[in-house]
Amino acid sequence: MSKPSLARGTRDFGPEIMVKRIFIFEQIKKVYQKYGFLPLETPAIENLSVLMGKYGEEGDQLLFKILNSGDFAKDLNQEDLNRGSKDILKKVSEKGLKYDLTVPFARYVVMNRHQLALPFKRYQIQPVWRADRPQKGRYREFYQCDADVVGTESLICEAEIVAMLHEVFENLGINDFVIKINNRKILSGITEVIGAKGKETDLCVAIDKIDKIGKEKVEEELIERGFSPENIQNLQPLFRITQSENVNFGELRQWLAESEIGQKGVDELENIWGLTSALGIKNPKIAFDPSLARGLSYYTGAIFEVKALNVAIGSISGGGRYDNLTGTFGMPGLSGVGISLGVDRIFDVMEELKIFPEHLTLSSTKVMITNFGEDTLAKSLEILGQLRAHGINSEIFPESSKMKKQFEYADKKAIPFVLIIGSDEIQKEEFMLKNMLSGEQISLKIEQIIEKLNA
């Protein structure tokens, strides 16, 4: 007999947690729909040909690969084993669990391009999987809530993402947060002005860790990745600008004066700031962070990351502009921009801050009907049907038991009302409705009970 256990980095969610998670999902979905996004789902399993090469080298390592069914090793030979894991993988695995929702979305757009009206706005709320090292706030299976627009290069989309993020987090009660924004064109410009053109990916992977490992460790990693001491010296303005509390696009523009792509990145950021202001967001919680890189290799424009303040949890949202993600699937030139909200981290933030609404209840049942056996069962079931017909979430205690046991069940399940239907009540056609929170009991006719419970 095996001992029941969970795979590391995964969790069960009991009813007391699920009511809170559903609250988060509903708040996010409500805002996405308000901004014109349509729902979409894609399979948990994707072909590795779809997933590989879209997330950078580190991302590819974190993909969960699925062994081919049957004798997956039957085609392996000694030569394959000698060549190493990459060649072995090609023969033993053709599919994997999806790493995020954006790449499968791009695959969907290409496969259905003739049926879609562009720009296409979609939201998607599904689990994703990453073979990461489990730790606080980081799981191997977790939900993402994505919203993307494809088929337009308009920076209005970036500004609307900023607006949606403000609305979602304020609706959830997370008031202390910051939306960090950068632009991959600026990062490309930085590699040009420091004399390391073409090494954008190495620069991004390293400086994306500055919050975690600090400036000196980032510089050491850059040296390991082939940057010269002169490159590092030329990079120093980045760290100075990063430490500034105020947006200084002028200083950034001056530093990147010799880079055409860098200047374009600064222009785009200034436009996003202006459009955000035009949308009427009061006191926008946005900050320019030139060290923000996000490790995903498909971003080409604006990059977003949201952090909740005063909690020991990493980013709770991230995203950005990608100009040619669909190009890898044979549909070049289709620009898109999107954001992803990490429900699991948002949940942890709300738990730590203790800001879940008090009205969230464990039970969806509003009233439970008692069961005292054959003498009352027929009438109890009749009334149960009436309550449900009027849209009242109702249930009956399934067994004939003592009243104390039935009340204990309702109390443990957080059912707010119990309807007592005994022989005396049936004869009088008035039934006792007990408020489980206050203890108040009142005798009412069924029409009055329905009216009260629907109030």
DRENVO-338046 format. One record per residue (C-alpha): x, y, z; residue number from 1. Coordinates in steps of 0.25 Angstrom, whole numbers, plus 5000, padded with zeros to 4 digits. Layout:
N
<drenza <X; Y; Z>; NUM> ...
% end
This chain:
455
<drenza <5000; 5000; 5000>; 1> <drenza <5006; 5013; 4996>; 2> <drenza <5006; 5026; 5004>; 3> <drenza <4998; 5037; 4998>; 4> <drenza <5006; 5049; 4994>; 5> <drenza <5007; 5061; 4985>; 6> <drenza <5017; 5064; 4974>; 7> <drenza <5026; 5075; 4979>; 8> <drenza <5022; 5089; 4974>; 9> <drenza <5007; 5085; 4973>; 10> <drenza <4996; 5087; 4983>; 11> <drenza <4982; 5082; 4986>; 12> <drenza <4971; 5093; 4988>; 13> <drenza <4960; 5090; 4998>; 14> <drenza <4947; 5098; 4998>; 15> <drenza <4952; 5108; 5008>; 16> <drenza <4963; 5112; 4998>; 17> <drenza <4955; 5111; 4986>; 18> <drenza <4945; 5121; 4990>; 19> <drenza <4956; 5131; 4990>; 20> <drenza <4962; 5127; 4977>; 21> <drenza <4949; 5128; 4970>; 22> <drenza <4948; 5142; 4976>; 23> <drenza <4961; 5145; 4969>; 24> <drenza <4957; 5139; 4956>; 25> <drenza <4944; 5146; 4956>; 26> <drenza <4950; 5160; 4958>; 27> <drenza <4960; 5158; 4947>; 28> <drenza <4950; 5152; 4937>; 29> <drenza <4941; 5164; 4940>; 30> <drenza <4951; 5174; 4937>; 31> <drenza <4956; 5167; 4924>; 32> <drenza <4942; 5166; 4919>; 33> <drenza <4940; 5181; 4922>; 34> <drenza <4951; 5184; 4913>; 35> <drenza <4946; 5176; 4901>; 36> <drenza <4954; 5163; 4903>; 37> <drenza <4948; 5149; 4898>; 38> <drenza <4950; 5136; 4905>; 39> <drenza <4959; 5125; 4900>; 40> <drenza <4965; 5111; 4904>; 41> <drenza <4976; 5103; 4898>; 42> <drenza <4981; 5089; 4902>; 43> <drenza <4990; 5086; 4913>; 44> <drenza <4999; 5078; 4904>; 45> <drenza <5006; 5084; 4892>; 46> <drenza <5016; 5079; 4882>; 47> <drenza <5030; 5082; 4886>; 48> <drenza <5032; 5088; 4872>; 49> <drenza <5022; 5099; 4877>; 50> <drenza <5028; 5101; 4890>; 51> <drenza <5044; 5100; 4889>; 52> <drenza <5052; 5112; 4885>; 53> <drenza <5041; 5122; 4889>; 54> <drenza <5046; 5124; 4904>; 55> <drenza <5061; 5125; 4903>; 56> <drenza <5071; 5115; 4907>; 57> <drenza <5067; 5115; 4922>; 58> <drenza <5052; 5114; 4918>; 59> <drenza <5054; 5102; 4909>; 60> <drenza <5061; 5095; 4921>; 61> <drenza <5048; 5098; 4930>; 62> <drenza <5039; 5091; 4920>; 63> <drenza <5032; 5078; 4925>; 64> <drenza <5034; 5068; 4914>; 65> <drenza <5025; 5056; 4912>; 66> <drenza <5030; 5043; 4909>; 67> <drenza <5025; 5037; 4896>; 68> <drenza <5014; 5026; 4899>; 69> <drenza <5018; 5011; 4898>; 70> <drenza <5033; 5007; 4898>; 71> <drenza <5038; 5021; 4897>; 72> <drenza <5053; 5016; 4897>; 73> <drenza <5051; 5006; 4886>; 74> <drenza <5058; 5015; 4875>; 75> <drenza <5070; 5019; 4884>; 76> <drenza <5084; 5013; 4881>; 77> <drenza <5098; 5015; 4887>; 78> <drenza <5101; 5026; 4877>; 79> <drenza <5089; 5034; 4882>; 80> <drenza <5093; 5032; 4897>; 81> <drenza <5107; 5037; 4893>; 82> <drenza <5102; 5050; 4887>; 83> <drenza <5095; 5054; 4900>; 84> <drenza <5081; 5058; 4905>; 85> <drenza <5077; 5068; 4894>; 86> <drenza <5078; 5057; 4883>; 87> <drenza <5071; 5046; 4892>; 88> <drenza <5060; 5056; 4895>; 89> <drenza <5056; 5057; 4880>; 90> <drenza <5054; 5042; 4880>; 91> <drenza <5047; 5040; 4893>; 92> <drenza <5038; 5052; 4894>; 93> <drenza <5029; 5060; 4884>; 94> <drenza <5020; 5067; 4894>; 95> <drenza <5021; 5075; 4906>; 96> <drenza <5012; 5083; 4916>; 97> <drenza <5010; 5097; 4913>; 98> <drenza <5020; 5107; 4919>; 99> <drenza <5011; 5119; 4918>; 100> <drenza <4998; 5123; 4910>; 101> <drenza <5004; 5133; 4900>; 102> <drenza <5012; 5123; 4891>; 103> <drenza <4999; 5114; 4890>; 104> <drenza <4991; 5126; 4887>; 105> <drenza <5000; 5130; 4876>; 106> <drenza <4999; 5116; 4870>; 107> <drenza <4984; 5117; 4871>; 108> <drenza <4984; 5131; 4864>; 109> <drenza <4992; 5125; 4852>; 110> <drenza <4983; 5113; 4851>; 111> <drenza <4970; 5121; 4851>; 112> <drenza <4975; 5134; 4845>; 113> <drenza <4964; 5133; 4834>; 114> <drenza <4953; 5133; 4844>; 115> <drenza <4958; 5144; 4853>; 116> <drenza <4955; 5159; 4852>; 117> <drenza <4968; 5166; 4855>; 118> <drenza <4971; 5172; 4864>; 119> <drenza <4968; 5160; 4873>; 120> <drenza <4966; 5162; 4888>; 121> <drenza <4966; 5149; 4896>; 122> <drenza <4967; 5146; 4911>; 123> <drenza <4970; 5132; 4916>; 124> <drenza <4970; 5126; 4930>; 125> <drenza <4977; 5113; 4931>; 126> <drenza <4988; 5105; 4938>; 127> <drenza <5002; 5105; 4933>; 128> <drenza <5014; 5096; 4937>; 129> <drenza <5029; 5099; 4939>; 130> <drenza <5040; 5089; 4944>; 131> <drenza <5045; 5100; 4953>; 132> <drenza <5051; 5098; 4968>; 133> <drenza <5039; 5100; 4977>; 134> <drenza <5040; 5111; 4987>; 135> <drenza <5030; 5121; 4994>; 136> <drenza <5022; 5128; 4983>; 137> <drenza <5028; 5119; 4972>; 138> <drenza <5021; 5106; 4968>; 139> <drenza <5022; 5095; 4957>; 140> <drenza <5007; 5096; 4954>; 141> <drenza <5000; 5109; 4955>; 142> <drenza <4989; 5117; 4948>; 143> <drenza <4991; 5129; 4939>; 144> <drenza <4981; 5139; 4935>; 145> <drenza <4985; 5145; 4921>; 146> <drenza <4980; 5157; 4913>; 147> <drenza <4986; 5159; 4899>; 148> <drenza <4983; 5167; 4887>; 149> <drenza <4989; 5163; 4873>; 150> <drenza <4988; 5170; 4860>; 151> <drenza <4992; 5184; 4864>; 152> <drenza <5004; 5192; 4867>; 153> <drenza <4996; 5203; 4874>; 154> <drenza <5002; 5208; 4888>; 155> <drenza <4988; 5210; 4892>; 156> <drenza <4988; 5195; 4896>; 157> <drenza <5000; 5197; 4905>; 158> <drenza <4993; 5208; 4912>; 159> <drenza <4980; 5200; 4914>; 160> <drenza <4988; 5189; 4920>; 161> <drenza <4993; 5199; 4930>; 162> <drenza <4978; 5203; 4933>; 163> <drenza <4974; 5189; 4934>; 164> <drenza <4985; 5186; 4944>; 165> <drenza <4981; 5197; 4953>; 166> <drenza <4966; 5193; 4952>; 167> <drenza <4969; 5178; 4955>; 168> <drenza <4978; 5181; 4967>; 169> <drenza <4969; 5192; 4973>; 170> <drenza <4957; 5183; 4972>; 171> <drenza <4965; 5172; 4979>; 172> <drenza <4968; 5181; 4990>; 173> <drenza <4983; 5181; 4987>; 174> <drenza <4986; 5196; 4987>; 175> <drenza <5001; 5197; 4989>; 176> <drenza <5007; 5192; 4976>; 177> <drenza <5016; 5197; 4965>; 178> <drenza <5015; 5195; 4950>; 179> <drenza <5030; 5194; 4945>; 180> <drenza <5031; 5197; 4931>; 181> <drenza <5043; 5197; 4921>; 182> <drenza <5045; 5194; 4906>; 183> <drenza <5053; 5183; 4899>; 184> <drenza <5058; 5194; 4889>; 185> <drenza <5064; 5202; 4900>; 186> <drenza <5072; 5189; 4904>; 187> <drenza <5076; 5187; 4890>; 188> <drenza <5081; 5202; 4890>; 189> <drenza <5089; 5199; 4903>; 190> <drenza <5096; 5188; 4896>; 191> <drenza <5100; 5197; 4885>; 192> <drenza <5105; 5209; 4893>; 193> <drenza <5113; 5200; 4902>; 194> <drenza <5120; 5193; 4890>; 195> <drenza <5113; 5179; 4892>; 196> <drenza <5103; 5180; 4880>; 197> <drenza <5096; 5166; 4878>; 198> <drenza <5097; 5162; 4892>; 199> <drenza <5084; 5166; 4896>; 200> <drenza <5079; 5152; 4901>; 201> <drenza <5092; 5151; 4910>; 202> <drenza <5090; 5165; 4916>; 203> <drenza <5075; 5163; 4918>; 204> <drenza <5077; 5149; 4925>; 205> <drenza <5087; 5156; 4935>; 206> <drenza <5081; 5169; 4938>; 207> <drenza <5068; 5163; 4940>; 208> <drenza <5074; 5157; 4953>; 209> <drenza <5078; 5170; 4959>; 210> <drenza <5067; 5171; 4969>; 211> <drenza <5071; 5157; 4974>; 212> <drenza <5086; 5156; 4974>; 213> <drenza <5090; 5171; 4973>; 214> <drenza <5099; 5179; 4964>; 215> <drenza <5113; 5173; 4967>; 216> <drenza <5108; 5159; 4964>; 217> <drenza <5101; 5164; 4951>; 218> <drenza <5114; 5169; 4947>; 219> <drenza <5121; 5156; 4950>; 220> <drenza <5111; 5149; 4942>; 221> <drenza <5113; 5158; 4930>; 222> <drenza <5128; 5156; 4930>; 223> <drenza <5125; 5141; 4930>; 224> <drenza <5116; 5143; 4918>; 225> <drenza <5127; 5150; 4910>; 226> <drenza <5125; 5164; 4913>; 227> <drenza <5138; 5172; 4915>; 228> <drenza <5142; 5181; 4926>; 229> <drenza <5140; 5193; 4917>; 230> <drenza <5126; 5188; 4914>; 231> <drenza <5123; 5188; 4929>; 232> <drenza <5129; 5202; 4931>; 233> <drenza <5120; 5207; 4919>; 234> <drenza <5108; 5201; 4926>; 235> <drenza <5109; 5209; 4939>; 236> <drenza <5099; 5219; 4935>; 237> <drenza <5089; 5208; 4935>; 238> <drenza <5091; 5206; 4950>; 239> <drenza <5090; 5221; 4953>; 240> <drenza <5077; 5222; 4945>; 241> <drenza <5071; 5210; 4952>; 242> <drenza <5074; 5216; 4965>; 243> <drenza <5066; 5229; 4962>; 244> <drenza <5052; 5230; 4967>; 245> <drenza <5047; 5239; 4956>; 246> <drenza <5046; 5236; 4942>; 247> <drenza <5057; 5243; 4934>; 248> <drenza <5055; 5241; 4920>; 249> <drenza <5064; 5252; 4916>; 250> <drenza <5076; 5246; 4923>; 251> <drenza <5073; 5233; 4916>; 252> <drenza <5071; 5239; 4903>; 253> <drenza <5085; 5246; 4904>; 254> <drenza <5092; 5233; 4908>; 255> <drenza <5086; 5226; 4896>; 256> <drenza <5088; 5237; 4886>; 257> <drenza <5096; 5228; 4877>; 258> <drenza <5086; 5217; 4876>; 259> <drenza <5074; 5219; 4867>; 260> <drenza <5066; 5207; 4873>; 261> <drenza <5069; 5212; 4887>; 262> <drenza <5063; 5225; 4883>; 263> <drenza <5051; 5218; 4878>; 264> <drenza <5049; 5211; 4891>; 265> <drenza <5050; 5224; 4899>; 266> <drenza <5039; 5230; 4889>; 267> <drenza <5030; 5218; 4891>; 268> <drenza <5031; 5219; 4906>; 269> <drenza <5028; 5234; 4906>; 270> <drenza <5016; 5231; 4898>; 271> <drenza <5011; 5221; 4908>; 272> <drenza <5012; 5230; 4919>; 273> <drenza <5004; 5241; 4911>; 274> <drenza <4993; 5231; 4907>; 275> <drenza <4992; 5226; 4921>; 276> <drenza <4990; 5240; 4926>; 277> <drenza <4980; 5243; 4915>; 278> <drenza <4972; 5230; 4920>; 279> <drenza <4969; 5238; 4933>; 280> <drenza <4976; 5229; 4943>; 281> <drenza <4978; 5237; 4955>; 282> <drenza <4992; 5236; 4962>; 283> <drenza <4996; 5224; 4953>; 284> <drenza <5005; 5214; 4960>; 285> <drenza <5015; 5213; 4949>; 286> <drenza <5031; 5214; 4949>; 287> <drenza <5041; 5213; 4938>; 288> <drenza <5051; 5202; 4942>; 289> <drenza <5063; 5201; 4931>; 290> <drenza <5068; 5188; 4938>; 291> <drenza <5055; 5181; 4935>; 292> <drenza <5057; 5171; 4925>; 293> <drenza <5049; 5159; 4927>; 294> <drenza <5056; 5146; 4922>; 295> <drenza <5046; 5143; 4911>; 296> <drenza <5052; 5144; 4898>; 297> <drenza <5040; 5148; 4890>; 298> <drenza <5038; 5162; 4895>; 299> <drenza <5042; 5173; 4885>; 300> <drenza <5035; 5186; 4891>; 301> <drenza <5029; 5190; 4904>; 302> <drenza <5031; 5181; 4916>; 303> <drenza <5023; 5181; 4929>; 304> <drenza <5024; 5175; 4943>; 305> <drenza <5016; 5177; 4955>; 306> <drenza <5021; 5176; 4969>; 307> <drenza <5012; 5177; 4982>; 308> <drenza <5019; 5186; 4992>; 309> <drenza <5021; 5182; 5007>; 310> <drenza <5021; 5167; 5004>; 311> <drenza <5032; 5157; 5002>; 312> <drenza <5027; 5151; 4989>; 313> <drenza <5032; 5154; 4975>; 314> <drenza <5025; 5159; 4963>; 315> <drenza <5010; 5156; 4962>; 316> <drenza <5008; 5160; 4948>; 317> <drenza <5017; 5162; 4935>; 318> <drenza <5016; 5163; 4920>; 319> <drenza <5020; 5172; 4908>; 320> <drenza <5020; 5174; 4893>; 321> <drenza <5024; 5164; 4883>; 322> <drenza <5025; 5168; 4869>; 323> <drenza <5027; 5154; 4862>; 324> <drenza <5023; 5143; 4871>; 325> <drenza <5014; 5137; 4861>; 326> <drenza <5025; 5138; 4850>; 327> <drenza <5031; 5125; 4856>; 328> <drenza <5018; 5118; 4852>; 329> <drenza <5018; 5124; 4837>; 330> <drenza <5011; 5137; 4840>; 331> <drenza <5021; 5148; 4841>; 332> <drenza <5019; 5163; 4844>; 333> <drenza <5007; 5161; 4853>; 334> <drenza <5009; 5170; 4866>; 335> <drenza <5003; 5167; 4879>; 336> <drenza <5004; 5171; 4894>; 337> <drenza <4999; 5164; 4906>; 338> <drenza <4999; 5163; 4921>; 339> <drenza <4999; 5151; 4930>; 340> <drenza <4994; 5151; 4945>; 341> <drenza <4999; 5140; 4954>; 342> <drenza <4987; 5136; 4962>; 343> <drenza <4995; 5127; 4972>; 344> <drenza <5004; 5139; 4976>; 345> <drenza <4993; 5149; 4976>; 346> <drenza <4986; 5139; 4986>; 347> <drenza <4998; 5138; 4995>; 348> <drenza <4999; 5154; 4995>; 349> <drenza <4985; 5155; 4999>; 350> <drenza <4986; 5144; 5010>; 351> <drenza <4999; 5151; 5015>; 352> <drenza <4992; 5165; 5015>; 353> <drenza <4979; 5159; 5021>; 354> <drenza <4970; 5166; 5011>; 355> <drenza <4960; 5155; 5006>; 356> <drenza <4946; 5161; 5007>; 357> <drenza <4939; 5156; 5020>; 358> <drenza <4926; 5152; 5012>; 359> <drenza <4933; 5141; 5005>; 360> <drenza <4927; 5128; 5010>; 361> <drenza <4931; 5114; 5010>; 362> <drenza <4918; 5109; 5005>; 363> <drenza <4910; 5112; 4993>; 364> <drenza <4897; 5107; 5000>; 365> <drenza <4888; 5118; 5006>; 366> <drenza <4879; 5109; 5013>; 367> <drenza <4878; 5094; 5018>; 368> <drenza <4865; 5087; 5020>; 369> <drenza <4865; 5077; 5032>; 370> <drenza <4862; 5062; 5030>; 371> <drenza <4853; 5055; 5041>; 372> <drenza <4850; 5043; 5033>; 373> <drenza <4838; 5037; 5025>; 374> <drenza <4827; 5045; 5032>; 375> <drenza <4833; 5059; 5027>; 376> <drenza <4842; 5055; 5015>; 377> <drenza <4831; 5057; 5004>; 378> <drenza <4828; 5071; 5009>; 379> <drenza <4843; 5074; 5011>; 380> <drenza <4846; 5070; 4996>; 381> <drenza <4834; 5078; 4991>; 382> <drenza <4839; 5090; 4998>; 383> <drenza <4853; 5088; 4993>; 384> <drenza <4848; 5088; 4979>; 385> <drenza <4841; 5101; 4981>; 386> <drenza <4853; 5108; 4987>; 387> <drenza <4862; 5103; 4976>; 388> <drenza <4852; 5107; 4965>; 389> <drenza <4853; 5121; 4971>; 390> <drenza <4868; 5121; 4969>; 391> <drenza <4871; 5119; 4984>; 392> <drenza <4883; 5110; 4986>; 393> <drenza <4878; 5099; 4995>; 394> <drenza <4881; 5085; 5000>; 395> <drenza <4874; 5075; 5009>; 396> <drenza <4882; 5067; 5020>; 397> <drenza <4882; 5053; 5014>; 398> <drenza <4879; 5045; 5026>; 399> <drenza <4869; 5045; 5037>; 400> <drenza <4877; 5049; 5049>; 401> <drenza <4876; 5057; 5062>; 402> <drenza <4874; 5072; 5060>; 403> <drenza <4888; 5074; 5067>; 404> <drenza <4895; 5066; 5057>; 405> <drenza <4888; 5074; 5046>; 406> <drenza <4891; 5087; 5052>; 407> <drenza <4906; 5083; 5054>; 408> <drenza <4907; 5080; 5039>; 409> <drenza <4901; 5093; 5035>; 410> <drenza <4910; 5101; 5044>; 411> <drenza <4922; 5093; 5040>; 412> <drenza <4919; 5096; 5025>; 413> <drenza <4916; 5111; 5028>; 414> <drenza <4901; 5110; 5023>; 415> <drenza <4895; 5122; 5027>; 416> <drenza <4880; 5117; 5029>; 417> <drenza <4874; 5104; 5033>; 418> <drenza <4859; 5102; 5030>; 419> <drenza <4853; 5093; 5040>; 420> <drenza <4841; 5084; 5035>; 421> <drenza <4835; 5075; 5045>; 422> <drenza <4821; 5069; 5046>; 423> <drenza <4816; 5081; 5054>; 424> <drenza <4821; 5091; 5044>; 425> <drenza <4815; 5083; 5032>; 426> <drenza <4801; 5083; 5039>; 427> <drenza <4802; 5098; 5042>; 428> <drenza <4808; 5101; 5028>; 429> <drenza <4818; 5110; 5035>; 430> <drenza <4832; 5106; 5036>; 431> <drenza <4844; 5110; 5045>; 432> <drenza <4855; 5118; 5039>; 433> <drenza <4868; 5118; 5047>; 434> <drenza <4879; 5129; 5045>; 435> <drenza <4891; 5121; 5048>; 436> <drenza <4899; 5133; 5050>; 437> <drenza <4890; 5141; 5060>; 438> <drenza <4882; 5129; 5065>; 439> <drenza <4869; 5136; 5062>; 440> <drenza <4857; 5126; 5059>; 441> <drenza <4845; 5131; 5052>; 442> <drenza <4832; 5124; 5047>; 443> <drenza <4828; 5127; 5033>; 444> <drenza <4820; 5122; 5022>; 445> <drenza <4827; 5117; 5010>; 446> <drenza <4824; 5129; 5001>; 447> <drenza <4830; 5138; 5012>; 448> <drenza <4843; 5129; 5013>; 449> <drenza <4845; 5130; 4998>; 450> <drenza <4844; 5145; 4999>; 451> <drenza <4853; 5146; 5011>; 452> <drenza <4864; 5137; 5005>; 453> <drenza <4863; 5144; 4992>; 454> <drenza <4864; 5158; 4998>; 455> 
% end
